[in-house]
Amino acid sequence: MAAVRQGCAERDGIDARSVVEGLPTAAEIAEASAKLKEPSRNQILVVHDGSVVGYATIRWWQERDDTWVYLHRGYLLPEHRGQGIGSAMLSWAEERIRRLVEHHGTARTAVIGANAMASEQDATALLLAAGYRRVFSLVELELGDLRQLPEPAELPDGIRTGPIETGHYRAAWKTVVDSYADAGFTQKWPFQDFVDTADPACWRAAWNGQDMLGVALCSLRRHDRTVGEVEELSVRTDQRRLGIGRALLLDGLRSLRGQGATTARLYTGTANPHRSYDLYESVGFRRRNEYVRYRKPLA
């Protein structure tokens, strides 16, 4: 399966170091497959002359507005495209999803989801021909050299930044969750999931006394610790346009640099209403790729 991903890279314009969807190792693919529910039924392999030439997986989750998204994602080596195999993989995924929806009793709010990078021309054409529509997209950005950070501006009086300790976890989690209150297409994020994946070495918060105003949750990539990721940058709605987001971002990036990262990545929605794209570009981030999210009704 890792060989399939490698074999698709050039044709599909894959960014190997992407934090959205890069080139996973065999171990990472095995780990992801193990996390699938019933992988033997929700994943298929395409085999030609004894070799795996493609595969597809299905997973699902509930979003904040109670929509159930059943996402399928497939990969097929370029030399096997244009022969109906991709269409057969798509048909399998949609039929399997309909059975899952019936079993789960989620038909009232369920949709079929699919992903493709803007550079994946073959997958994009297949999805559009099958009736999928683009609902939103993510843009990934890279800051190529963490040694070249701008100097931070002064914060308003009384506001400071500092690390996030264990006792601050619930406030940090609530800051992020509240920032998505009016955002569409976002997953529910239970507090326990936040705790289970916490990696606070490069987490930073802005405070006014004991009042948390915003957070920057940054981390090093597990398999390449020279790459840092800004996973979340959230500021309370009543504290925006004060320079807090920029200060937190720069503080988090300096923390990543101090932990050995030389570059940083992040992604943001193209329809983000808070002008975060402008903020990221102002400190040196540049666009790498766009990741499009498609959906299709069950009927």
PyMOL commands that set and color helices and strands:
alter all, ss='L'
color gray80, all
select helices_A, chain A and resi 2-12+26-35+39-42+78-80+85-104+121-129+166-179+191-196+237-239+244-258+276-282
alter helices_A, ss='H'
color red, helices_A
select strands_A, chain A and resi 43-48+51-62+68-76+110-117+133-143+159-163+202-208+211-221+224-235+263-269+286-296
alter strands_A, ss='S'
color yellow, strands_A
deselect
rebuild
show_as cartoon
